[in-house]
Amino acid sequence: MLDYRSSRPHGWYQGSTVGGHVTSKDFEYNGKSYRVALLPFSQSGDNPYLVYEDVPADPAIGFKQNLAEAFGAHYSFKYVGGFRGRNEFHVQSHSVYVSKPSGNVPGLDCGADLHVVYRPDSRKGDPAANDNLLWIQVVKSVGPALDNLWRANPFYLAGGLTSVNGEKVFSFYDAPSVGLGGPEPDVRFMAEAFLVQDTGTKNAAGKDVVNIFGGIRWGWQLQELTR
């Protein structure tokens, strides 16, 4: 569900969301022209949204394969499908951004953010927003595919239950960027992020069982514009 809000704290670390739905920005840097834009993923028009998925489906990202290779020896991943209502994910910020050089950051920084709030509907059998409900994100970009900060579990760190100004919120937030020393042409970030449940039970092989529900595919790219 599109539920865009203005910039506000997300509760995962110091900082706020970009806010709204800004699909592209053009800018100049060191005498060259660039554009950072959300990826359309085969959508028509110039106003792309993220893509809801019942199960991971992008072969370029390889969610299932990368997850199994990284943690299949310790976890059993059960893909139980998406949500019947399709209204559980409230997208509150999905915007590109460009941070110009400053005293603290000498180079340019650009990318996109995504802030999604999960609001379950118990009447439809949605899993409750408890501590055992988490996120897993797999990315195709620079660095490792599994976005877990090299921890001994597959779960995404800035996702789950948090508190924002005294209110309990179950959310996902990410704001990947490129730059610092100056942008490189043709940088692309693609990701699939799925809501998961660590059941706390073991299968016959002694592996921790993780249920994987619906998720989202999103991404952005940076391109140098030719005159």
Solvent accessible surface area in square Angstrom, and as a share of the most:
residue,aa,sasa,rsa
1,M,97,0.44
2,L,92,0.46
3,D,31,0.16
4,Y,65,0.25
5,R,79,0.29
6,S,76,0.49
7,S,64,0.41
8,R,86,0.31
9,P,64,0.40
10,H,1,0.01
11,G,30,0.29
12,W,60,0.21
13,Y,121,0.46
14,Q,182,0.81
15,G,40,0.39
16,S,57,0.36
17,T,6,0.03
18,V,53,0.31
19,G,9,0.09
20,G,22,0.21
21,H,39,0.17
22,V,56,0.32
23,T,23,0.13
24,S,51,0.33
25,K,85,0.36
26,D,85,0.44
27,F,16,0.07
28,E,103,0.46
29,Y,33,0.13
30,N,127,0.65
31,G,67,0.64
32,K,101,0.43
33,S,15,0.09
34,Y,10,0.04
35,R,96,0.35
36,V,0,0.00
37,A,17,0.13
38,L,6,0.03
39,L,9,0.04
40,P,54,0.34
41,F,34,0.14
42,S,121,0.78
43,Q,57,0.25
44,S,110,0.71
45,G,69,0.67
46,D,127,0.66
47,N,71,0.36
48,P,12,0.07
49,Y,74,0.28
50,L,25,0.12
51,V,38,0.22
52,Y,56,0.21
53,E,12,0.05
54,D,57,0.29
55,V,61,0.35
56,P,15,0.10
57,A,64,0.50
58,D,18,0.09
59,P,127,0.80
60,A,51,0.39
61,I,4,0.02
62,G,17,0.16
63,F,3,0.01
64,K,93,0.39
65,Q,119,0.53
66,N,41,0.21
67,L,0,0.00
68,A,54,0.42
69,E,124,0.56
70,A,54,0.42
71,F,23,0.10
72,G,19,0.19
73,A,79,0.61
74,H,120,0.54
75,Y,29,0.11
76,S,33,0.21
77,F,36,0.15
78,K,119,0.51
79,Y,63,0.24
80,V,64,0.37
81,G,17,0.16
82,G,30,0.29
83,F,10,0.04
84,R,185,0.68
85,G,19,0.18
86,R,128,0.47
87,N,75,0.39
88,E,6,0.03
89,F,8,0.04
90,H,20,0.09
91,V,3,0.02
92,Q,11,0.05
93,S,0,0.00
94,H,3,0.01
95,S,0,0.00
96,V,0,0.00
97,Y,35,0.13
98,V,29,0.17
99,S,53,0.34
100,K,121,0.51
101,P,63,0.39
102,S,68,0.44
103,G,85,0.82
104,N,146,0.75
105,V,54,0.31
106,P,117,0.74
107,G,3,0.03
108,L,0,0.00
109,D,25,0.13
110,C,0,0.00
111,G,0,0.00
112,A,0,0.00
113,D,0,0.00
114,L,0,0.00
115,H,8,0.04
116,V,0,0.00
117,V,9,0.05
118,Y,5,0.02
119,R,106,0.39
120,P,53,0.33
121,D,27,0.14
122,S,97,0.63
123,R,211,0.77
124,K,72,0.31
125,G,63,0.61
126,D,16,0.08
127,P,17,0.11
128,A,55,0.42
129,A,29,0.23
130,N,80,0.41
131,D,119,0.62
132,N,57,0.29
133,L,1,0.01
134,L,39,0.19
135,W,0,0.00
136,I,0,0.00
137,Q,0,0.00
138,V,0,0.00
139,V,13,0.07
140,K,101,0.43
141,S,46,0.30
142,V,139,0.80
143,G,52,0.50
144,P,73,0.46
145,A,30,0.23
146,L,15,0.07
147,D,37,0.19
148,N,10,0.05
149,L,99,0.49
150,W,198,0.69
151,R,78,0.28
152,A,97,0.75
153,N,39,0.20
154,P,0,0.00
155,F,16,0.07
156,Y,18,0.07
157,L,91,0.45
158,A,11,0.09
159,G,5,0.05
160,G,2,0.02
161,L,60,0.30
162,T,16,0.09
163,S,57,0.37
164,V,29,0.17
165,N,140,0.72
166,G,78,0.75
167,E,112,0.50
168,K,150,0.63
169,V,25,0.15
170,F,7,0.03
171,S,0,0.00
172,F,0,0.00
173,Y,7,0.02
174,D,19,0.10
175,A,29,0.23
176,P,25,0.16
177,S,54,0.35
178,V,39,0.23
179,G,20,0.19
180,L,113,0.56
181,G,76,0.73
182,G,16,0.15
183,P,10,0.06
184,E,110,0.49
185,P,61,0.38
186,D,107,0.55
187,V,26,0.15
188,R,123,0.45
189,F,14,0.06
190,M,17,0.07
191,A,0,0.00
192,E,0,0.00
193,A,0,0.00
194,F,0,0.00
195,L,0,0.00
196,V,0,0.00
197,Q,39,0.18
198,D,35,0.18
199,T,41,0.24
200,G,64,0.62
201,T,76,0.44
202,K,138,0.59
203,N,54,0.28
204,A,119,0.92
205,A,77,0.60
206,G,46,0.44
207,K,60,0.25
208,D,19,0.10
209,V,27,0.16
210,V,0,0.00
211,N,26,0.13
212,I,2,0.01
213,F,30,0.12
214,G,0,0.00
215,G,0,0.00
216,I,1,0.00
217,R,43,0.16
218,W,1,0.00
219,G,1,0.01
220,W,4,0.01
221,Q,32,0.14
222,L,0,0.00
223,Q,71,0.32
224,E,62,0.28
225,L,53,0.27
226,T,130,0.75
227,R,229,0.83
